[in-house]
Amino acid sequence: MFPYIDIPPFQLGFLWINPVRILLVAGVLAGYLTMLRRTRRAGLDAGRAAALCVWALIPGFLFAHWFKLVYQPAIVRMDPWVVLRIFDGSASFGGVAGGLVGAVFFFRRQRMTMHEVWSYLDVLAFSFLCGWMFGRMGCYLAHDHPGIRTTSWLAVRYPGGPRYDLGLLEVLVTPFLLALVRVVDRFRSPAGTYLGVLLVLCPAFRLWFDTLHENPPRYWGISVDQYASFAFILAGLAILLMVTRKRSPLKEVRLAV
């Protein structure tokens, strides 16, 4: 079993160190640097990629926090100001949705081919996955995604008894997703394939993780993660269908508002 690691914020000189937020910052930096490196490898413009990263990051943080409140609507009724405290909890589905919304607005201001658009989105998807691992490490340290009780070797020794930690499980799964992208790299896949594949696989894992939740919030008998997972899987399949159609990738479109 995995240990229950609890590292509370501590003071170092005149600074207060919060390990969870440090991992969050590390995730942002890892994703940003990965995006710049893969952008150069793909022959894309690094400045445009950096701008895309900012456009995706800001709404990503906002949507991640707001989507978290869908899991706990009672908190909003008791404290409406929680809507503005964007660092008081986040949900990955909201972060991905917000990042894609920001990317849409970014591309609407650019003139580029659809092939280029999908290429940038592929780089963004892979970079997000690299940063995601650090974020999920933070979730493991915060232990804010406890699962059902179990005696499995994948369990964490919580004070009240061993149980799954869903943040840790996602940390363990992410390297396999990154390895899969490396395998896809070896094939001449159409631009947009990475984004479509990840939008299908990540939610598929989340559907499995949802069975390990303890009393997940439900609406009309269906959990929030199940709604979000099916929506993202459908979006991923739609993207894969679009990018694999035989059409000229060089057709330029005007994406301005």
C-alpha positions as CSV (number, residue, x, y, z in Angstrom):
1,M,0.0,0.0,0.0
2,F,1.0,3.6,-0.5
3,P,1.7,5.8,2.5
4,Y,-0.6,8.6,3.6
5,I,1.6,11.7,3.1
6,D,0.5,14.8,4.8
7,I,2.8,17.9,4.3
8,P,1.0,20.9,5.7
9,P,2.0,24.5,4.6
10,F,5.2,25.5,6.5
11,Q,7.2,28.7,7.0
12,L,10.6,29.1,5.5
13,G,12.0,32.4,6.7
14,F,9.5,35.0,5.7
15,L,7.8,32.7,3.1
16,W,4.9,30.4,3.6
17,I,5.4,27.2,1.5
18,N,2.4,25.3,0.4
19,P,3.5,22.0,-1.2
20,V,0.2,21.6,-3.1
21,R,0.4,25.0,-4.8
22,I,4.1,24.5,-5.5
23,L,3.2,21.3,-7.5
24,L,0.4,23.3,-9.2
25,V,3.0,25.9,-10.3
26,A,5.4,23.1,-11.3
27,G,2.6,21.6,-13.5
28,V,2.0,24.9,-15.3
29,L,5.8,25.4,-15.9
30,A,6.2,21.7,-17.1
31,G,3.3,22.1,-19.5
32,Y,4.5,25.4,-20.8
33,L,8.1,24.2,-21.4
34,T,6.9,21.0,-22.9
35,M,4.6,23.0,-25.3
36,L,7.5,25.2,-26.4
37,R,9.8,22.2,-27.0
38,R,7.2,20.2,-29.0
39,T,6.2,23.3,-30.9
40,R,9.7,23.7,-32.2
41,R,9.9,20.0,-33.1
42,A,6.7,20.3,-35.1
43,G,8.0,23.3,-37.0
44,L,5.3,25.6,-35.5
45,D,5.6,29.1,-34.2
46,A,6.8,29.2,-30.6
47,G,5.4,32.7,-30.0
48,R,1.9,31.7,-31.2
49,A,2.1,28.5,-29.0
50,A,3.0,30.6,-26.0
51,A,0.0,32.9,-26.6
52,L,-2.2,29.9,-27.0
53,C,-1.0,28.5,-23.7
54,V,-2.0,31.7,-21.9
55,W,-5.4,31.8,-23.7
56,A,-6.1,28.2,-22.6
57,L,-4.6,28.6,-19.1
58,I,-6.7,31.4,-17.7
59,P,-10.2,30.1,-18.6
60,G,-8.9,26.7,-17.7
61,F,-8.4,27.7,-14.1
62,L,-11.7,29.5,-14.0
63,F,-13.7,26.7,-15.4
64,A,-11.9,24.1,-13.2
65,H,-13.0,26.0,-10.1
66,W,-16.5,26.6,-11.3
67,F,-17.0,23.0,-12.3
68,K,-15.8,21.8,-8.9
69,L,-18.8,23.6,-7.4
70,V,-21.1,21.4,-9.5
71,Y,-20.0,18.6,-7.2
72,Q,-20.8,20.6,-4.1
73,P,-23.7,23.0,-4.9
74,A,-24.6,23.4,-1.2
75,I,-21.3,25.3,-0.7
76,V,-22.4,28.0,-3.1
77,R,-25.7,28.5,-1.3
78,M,-23.9,28.9,2.0
79,D,-21.0,31.0,0.7
80,P,-21.7,32.6,-2.7
81,W,-18.2,34.3,-2.7
82,V,-16.6,30.9,-3.2
83,V,-17.3,31.4,-6.9
84,L,-14.6,34.0,-6.9
85,R,-12.0,32.1,-4.9
86,I,-10.6,30.2,-7.9
87,F,-7.9,28.4,-5.9
88,D,-10.4,26.9,-3.4
89,G,-10.7,23.6,-5.2
90,S,-10.8,22.6,-8.9
91,A,-12.0,19.8,-11.2
92,S,-10.0,18.5,-14.1
93,F,-13.0,18.2,-16.5
94,G,-13.8,21.9,-16.0
95,G,-10.1,22.8,-16.6
96,V,-10.0,20.9,-19.9
97,A,-13.3,22.4,-21.0
98,G,-12.1,25.9,-20.1
99,G,-8.8,25.4,-21.9
100,L,-10.6,24.3,-25.1
101,V,-12.9,27.3,-24.9
102,G,-9.9,29.6,-24.5
103,A,-8.2,27.9,-27.5
104,V,-11.4,28.4,-29.6
105,F,-11.3,32.2,-28.9
106,F,-7.6,32.3,-29.6
107,F,-7.9,30.6,-33.0
108,R,-10.8,32.9,-34.0
109,R,-8.3,35.7,-33.9
110,Q,-5.8,34.0,-36.1
111,R,-5.4,33.3,-39.8
112,M,-4.1,29.7,-40.3
113,T,-5.0,26.5,-42.0
114,M,-7.1,23.9,-40.2
115,H,-4.1,21.6,-40.4
116,E,-2.1,24.2,-38.3
117,V,-5.0,24.5,-35.9
118,W,-5.1,20.8,-35.2
119,S,-1.3,20.7,-34.9
120,Y,-1.3,23.4,-32.2
121,L,-4.1,21.6,-30.4
122,D,-2.1,18.3,-30.5
123,V,0.8,20.1,-28.9
124,L,-1.5,21.7,-26.3
125,A,-3.1,18.3,-25.4
126,F,0.3,16.6,-24.9
127,S,1.6,19.5,-22.8
128,F,-1.5,19.5,-20.7
129,L,-0.9,15.9,-19.9
130,C,2.6,16.6,-18.7
131,G,1.5,19.3,-16.4
132,W,-1.5,17.3,-15.3
133,M,0.8,14.7,-13.6
134,F,2.1,17.4,-11.2
135,G,-1.4,18.6,-10.5
136,R,-2.5,15.2,-9.6
137,M,0.5,14.8,-7.3
138,G,-0.8,17.8,-5.5
139,C,-4.2,16.1,-5.2
140,Y,-2.5,13.1,-3.6
141,L,-0.8,15.3,-1.0
142,A,-4.1,17.1,-0.3
143,H,-6.0,13.8,-0.3
144,D,-9.1,15.6,-1.6
145,H,-10.2,12.7,-3.8
146,P,-10.7,9.8,-1.4
147,G,-12.2,6.6,-2.8
148,I,-13.9,3.6,-1.4
149,R,-12.3,1.4,1.3
150,T,-10.1,-1.4,0.0
151,T,-7.3,-3.7,0.9
152,S,-5.7,-3.5,-2.6
153,W,-2.0,-2.8,-2.9
154,L,-3.1,0.4,-4.7
155,A,-4.7,1.7,-1.6
156,V,-3.4,4.5,0.6
157,R,-3.2,4.1,4.4
158,Y,-5.7,6.8,5.4
159,P,-5.9,7.4,9.1
160,G,-9.4,5.8,9.2
161,G,-8.3,2.7,7.2
162,P,-6.9,2.0,3.8
163,R,-8.9,3.3,0.8
164,Y,-8.2,4.3,-2.8
165,D,-6.9,7.8,-3.5
166,L,-8.2,8.8,-6.9
167,G,-5.6,11.5,-7.3
168,L,-2.8,8.9,-6.8
169,L,-4.5,6.5,-9.3
170,E,-4.5,9.2,-12.0
171,V,-0.8,9.9,-11.2
172,L,-0.1,6.2,-11.9
173,V,-2.2,6.1,-15.1
174,T,-0.7,9.3,-16.7
175,P,2.7,7.8,-17.6
176,F,0.9,5.1,-19.7
177,L,-1.0,7.8,-21.5
178,L,2.2,9.7,-22.2
179,A,3.8,6.5,-23.5
180,L,0.9,5.9,-25.8
181,V,1.3,9.3,-27.3
182,R,5.0,8.4,-27.9
183,V,3.8,5.3,-29.8
184,V,1.4,7.4,-31.8
185,D,4.3,9.7,-32.6
186,R,5.9,6.9,-34.6
187,F,3.1,6.9,-37.1
188,R,2.0,9.5,-39.5
189,S,-1.3,10.3,-37.9
190,P,-3.4,13.2,-39.1
191,A,-3.1,16.4,-37.1
192,G,-5.7,16.4,-34.3
193,T,-5.3,12.7,-33.6
194,Y,-3.5,13.2,-30.3
195,L,-6.3,15.5,-29.0
196,G,-9.0,13.1,-30.1
197,V,-7.3,10.1,-28.6
198,L,-6.7,11.8,-25.3
199,L,-10.3,13.1,-25.1
200,V,-11.5,9.5,-25.4
201,L,-8.9,7.7,-23.2
202,C,-8.7,10.1,-20.3
203,P,-12.5,10.1,-19.7
204,A,-12.6,6.4,-20.2
205,F,-10.3,6.0,-17.2
206,R,-12.4,8.5,-15.3
207,L,-15.5,6.3,-15.9
208,W,-13.6,3.4,-14.2
209,F,-12.4,5.7,-11.4
210,D,-16.0,6.8,-10.8
211,T,-16.8,3.3,-9.7
212,L,-14.2,3.8,-6.9
213,H,-15.8,7.0,-5.6
214,E,-17.5,6.8,-2.3
215,N,-21.0,8.3,-2.7
216,P,-20.3,10.6,-5.7
217,P,-22.7,13.4,-6.3
218,R,-25.5,12.4,-8.7
219,Y,-28.1,14.2,-10.7
220,W,-31.1,12.1,-11.8
221,G,-29.1,9.0,-10.8
222,I,-26.0,9.8,-12.9
223,S,-22.8,11.0,-11.4
224,V,-21.2,14.3,-12.5
225,D,-18.1,12.4,-13.7
226,Q,-20.3,10.1,-15.8
227,Y,-22.0,13.1,-17.5
228,A,-18.6,14.7,-18.2
229,S,-16.9,11.6,-19.3
230,F,-19.5,10.7,-21.9
231,A,-19.5,14.2,-23.2
232,F,-15.8,14.3,-23.6
233,I,-15.7,10.8,-25.2
234,L,-18.3,11.9,-27.8
235,A,-16.2,15.1,-28.4
236,G,-13.1,13.0,-28.9
237,L,-14.7,10.6,-31.3
238,A,-16.1,13.5,-33.3
239,I,-12.7,15.0,-33.6
240,L,-11.2,11.7,-34.7
241,L,-13.9,11.4,-37.3
242,M,-13.2,15.0,-38.6
243,V,-9.4,14.7,-38.8
244,T,-9.4,11.3,-40.4
245,R,-11.7,12.3,-43.3
246,K,-10.0,12.6,-46.6
247,R,-9.9,16.3,-47.2
248,S,-7.1,18.7,-48.1
249,P,-5.4,19.9,-45.0
250,L,-4.1,23.0,-46.9
251,K,-7.5,24.6,-47.3
252,E,-7.1,27.9,-45.5
253,V,-10.0,29.3,-43.5
254,R,-10.5,32.7,-41.9
255,L,-11.0,32.2,-38.1
256,A,-11.6,35.8,-37.2
257,V,-14.7,36.9,-35.3
